[in-house]
Amino acid sequence: MKDKILEILSEIRPEFDFENSTDFIGEGMLDSFDIVSLVASLDEEFGISIDGTEILPENFSDVDSIYHLLIKNGVTK
């Protein structure tokens, strides 16, 4: 699942190396528009609906935080 997350991130912002970052937002790799695009892509790819209350910077700061958000939303792939 983490490989798919990295693939989606690379489609949104191909100029960044998300694999070696621990703070996507703090390092300027993702902005609010990117997060909206990311949520839409994750929803579509994994067949879920991430609640608006979960769209917080800490849930999108790195691959692990996105992974845990997906698990929390019932993704088991």
C-alpha positions as CSV (number, residue, x, y, z in Angstrom):
1,M,0.0,0.0,0.0
2,K,2.9,2.4,0.7
3,D,4.2,1.9,-2.8
4,K,0.7,3.0,-4.2
5,I,0.8,6.1,-1.9
6,L,4.2,7.0,-3.2
7,E,2.9,6.5,-6.8
8,I,-0.1,8.8,-6.2
9,L,2.2,11.5,-4.6
10,S,4.5,11.3,-7.5
11,E,1.6,11.8,-9.9
12,I,0.5,14.9,-8.0
13,R,4.0,16.4,-7.5
14,P,6.6,14.5,-9.7
15,E,9.4,17.0,-8.9
16,F,9.7,15.8,-5.3
17,D,11.3,12.7,-3.7
18,F,8.6,11.8,-1.2
19,E,10.3,8.6,-0.2
20,N,13.1,10.4,1.7
21,S,10.9,13.1,3.4
22,T,9.5,13.1,6.8
23,D,7.5,16.3,6.6
24,F,5.8,16.9,3.2
25,I,4.0,20.0,4.3
26,G,6.9,21.6,6.3
27,E,9.3,21.0,3.4
28,G,6.9,22.6,1.0
29,M,6.2,19.5,-1.0
30,L,2.4,19.6,-0.5
31,D,0.1,22.6,-0.2
32,S,-3.6,22.7,0.5
33,F,-4.6,22.2,-3.2
34,D,-2.2,19.2,-3.4
35,I,-3.9,17.7,-0.3
36,V,-7.3,18.0,-1.8
37,S,-6.0,16.3,-4.9
38,L,-4.4,13.6,-2.8
39,V,-7.6,12.9,-0.8
40,A,-9.6,12.6,-4.1
41,S,-7.0,10.2,-5.5
42,L,-6.8,8.1,-2.3
43,D,-10.6,8.0,-2.1
44,E,-10.8,6.8,-5.7
45,E,-7.9,4.3,-5.6
46,F,-8.9,2.7,-2.3
47,G,-12.7,3.0,-2.5
48,I,-13.0,5.0,0.6
49,S,-14.3,8.4,1.7
50,I,-11.9,10.4,3.9
51,D,-14.0,12.6,6.2
52,G,-13.3,16.3,6.1
53,T,-12.5,16.3,9.8
54,E,-9.5,14.0,9.1
55,I,-8.0,16.4,6.5
56,L,-5.4,17.7,8.9
57,P,-1.7,18.4,8.2
58,E,-0.6,15.7,10.6
59,N,-2.4,13.1,8.6
60,F,-0.5,14.0,5.4
61,S,3.0,14.7,6.8
62,D,4.6,11.6,5.5
63,V,3.9,8.2,3.9
64,D,3.4,6.5,7.3
65,S,0.8,9.1,8.4
66,I,-1.1,8.7,5.1
67,Y,-0.8,4.9,5.5
68,H,-2.3,5.0,9.0
69,L,-5.1,7.3,7.8
70,L,-6.0,4.7,5.1
71,I,-6.0,1.9,7.7
72,K,-8.2,4.0,10.0
73,N,-10.6,4.3,7.1
74,G,-10.8,0.6,6.5
75,V,-8.3,0.0,3.8
76,T,-6.7,-3.4,4.2
77,K,-4.8,-3.9,0.9
